[in-house]
């Protein structure tokens, strides 16, 4: 998976949700997990959206 970089908060939140859905599906490859890590590191807003998605999951 490779969500496009986004500056719109809604797009960033949507991308975080897509990453979360992929991981929860059980079909994420090692490459997907690396892609998620790169996405999170690309921008502070990505990491914040990921953290929020993780909190909502719980």
Beta strands, then each sheet from edge to edge (+ up, - down):
end
